[in-house]
Amino acid sequence: MTPSDFRRIALSLEGAEEGSHMGAADFRVGGRIFATLASVKEGYGNLMITPELQAEFIADRPDLFLPVHGGWGRSGATHIRLALADEDTLHGALHTAWKLRVEKNKKPGSKRDGPALKTQKSAQIACKPAGPPVKKRARNL
């Protein structure tokens, strides 16, 4: 599979949109990332899944899946080797990441509870009094 295949499959999922994060293509649902092409130069697509699912994916196909280096990988971010993936496996992996994000977006208290929460928080911020002006002292350097 290729980065174009990864993009095509990711965007075929309901509500998926392409964005960009730190110069790399990402794929979002509900405004939140479920997959990226941040490691495409190394031949990988990236999936945002749970550490438990990551362990299952790696156990089933250690030739195809590996954790992203560092803390992101420990949190579940997982590389998929595009050159070794087939259509069904790539679609299944992307669907898993997409579904996890959709479910997480629905949870109360998630960062993306929807427009009502965003509007409510904006209104709260706008209603806060400005307070007294802060005086700054000039510094001699």
C-alpha positions as CSV (number, residue, x, y, z in Angstrom):
1,M,0.0,0.0,0.0
2,T,1.1,3.6,-0.5
3,P,0.5,6.9,1.3
4,S,-2.2,7.6,-1.3
5,D,-4.0,4.4,-0.4
6,F,-3.7,5.3,3.3
7,R,-5.2,8.7,2.6
8,R,-8.0,7.2,0.4
9,I,-9.0,4.6,3.0
10,A,-8.8,7.1,5.9
11,L,-11.0,9.6,4.1
12,S,-13.6,6.9,3.1
13,L,-14.5,6.6,6.8
14,E,-17.6,8.5,7.9
15,G,-16.9,12.1,8.9
16,A,-13.2,11.8,8.3
17,E,-11.4,14.9,7.2
18,E,-7.8,15.6,6.3
19,G,-5.8,18.2,8.2
20,S,-2.2,19.0,9.0
21,H,-0.3,18.9,12.2
22,M,3.3,20.1,12.3
23,G,3.6,19.8,8.6
24,A,2.3,16.3,8.3
25,A,-1.1,15.1,7.0
26,D,-3.5,13.9,9.6
27,F,-6.9,12.4,9.6
28,R,-9.6,13.5,12.0
29,V,-13.1,12.8,13.0
30,G,-15.0,15.2,15.2
31,G,-11.9,17.5,15.0
32,R,-9.6,14.9,16.7
33,I,-6.8,12.9,15.1
34,F,-7.2,9.2,14.6
35,A,-4.3,8.6,12.1
36,T,-1.4,10.5,10.5
37,L,1.2,10.3,7.7
38,A,3.8,11.9,10.0
39,S,6.3,9.1,9.4
40,V,5.6,8.6,5.7
41,K,9.3,9.3,4.8
42,E,10.2,6.2,6.8
43,G,7.5,4.1,5.0
44,Y,4.9,4.2,7.9
45,G,1.4,5.4,8.4
46,N,0.5,6.1,12.1
47,L,-2.6,4.9,14.0
48,M,-3.8,6.4,17.2
49,I,-5.1,3.3,19.2
50,T,-4.9,2.1,22.8
51,P,-1.8,0.4,24.2
52,E,-3.8,-2.8,24.6
53,L,-4.9,-2.8,20.9
54,Q,-1.3,-1.9,20.0
55,A,-0.1,-5.0,21.8
56,E,-2.6,-7.2,20.0
57,F,-1.8,-5.8,16.6
58,I,1.9,-6.3,17.2
59,A,1.4,-9.8,18.6
60,D,-0.7,-10.8,15.5
61,R,1.6,-9.1,12.9
62,P,5.0,-8.0,14.3
63,D,6.2,-7.7,10.7
64,L,3.5,-5.1,10.0
65,F,3.0,-3.1,13.2
66,L,5.4,-1.4,15.7
67,P,5.0,1.3,18.3
68,V,5.9,4.8,17.5
69,H,9.2,5.7,19.3
70,G,8.9,7.2,22.8
71,G,6.0,8.4,24.8
72,W,3.6,8.5,21.9
73,G,4.2,4.8,21.3
74,R,3.7,4.0,25.0
75,S,0.3,5.8,24.7
76,G,-0.7,3.6,21.8
77,A,0.5,5.4,18.7
78,T,1.4,2.7,16.3
79,H,3.2,2.5,13.0
80,I,2.0,0.4,10.1
81,R,4.5,-0.5,7.4
82,L,2.7,0.6,4.3
83,A,4.8,-1.5,1.9
84,L,3.8,-4.7,3.7
85,A,0.1,-3.9,4.3
86,D,-2.7,-5.2,2.1
87,E,-6.0,-3.3,1.5
88,D,-8.1,-5.3,4.0
89,T,-5.5,-5.0,6.8
90,L,-5.0,-1.3,6.3
91,H,-8.7,-0.7,6.1
92,G,-9.3,-2.7,9.3
93,A,-6.5,-0.9,11.2
94,L,-7.7,2.6,10.1
95,H,-11.3,1.6,10.9
96,T,-10.2,0.5,14.4
97,A,-8.4,3.9,15.0
98,W,-11.4,5.8,13.6
99,K,-13.9,3.9,15.7
100,L,-11.9,4.5,18.9
101,R,-11.8,8.2,18.2
102,V,-15.5,8.3,17.4
103,E,-16.3,6.5,20.7
104,K,-13.9,8.7,22.7
105,N,-15.5,11.9,21.2
106,K,-18.9,10.7,22.4
107,K,-17.8,10.4,26.1
108,P,-19.0,13.1,28.4
109,G,-16.1,15.4,29.5
110,S,-14.1,14.7,26.3
111,K,-12.2,17.6,24.8
112,R,-14.7,17.6,22.0
113,D,-18.1,17.4,23.6
114,G,-19.5,19.3,20.7
115,P,-20.4,22.9,19.8
116,A,-22.6,23.4,22.9
117,L,-19.7,22.9,25.3
118,K,-17.4,25.1,23.2
119,T,-20.0,27.9,23.2
120,Q,-20.6,27.5,26.9
121,K,-16.9,27.7,27.7
122,S,-16.4,30.7,25.5
123,A,-19.3,32.5,27.2
124,Q,-17.8,31.8,30.6
125,I,-14.5,33.2,29.6
126,A,-16.1,36.3,28.0
127,C,-18.1,37.0,31.3
128,K,-15.0,37.0,33.5
129,P,-14.1,40.5,34.8
130,A,-10.9,41.9,33.4
131,G,-9.6,42.9,36.8
132,P,-7.2,45.8,37.6
133,P,-4.6,46.7,35.0
134,V,-1.2,45.3,35.7
135,K,1.6,47.8,36.0
136,K,5.0,46.9,34.5
137,R,8.2,48.3,35.6
138,A,10.8,49.5,33.1
139,R,13.9,47.4,33.2
140,N,17.4,48.8,32.6
141,L,19.5,46.3,30.7
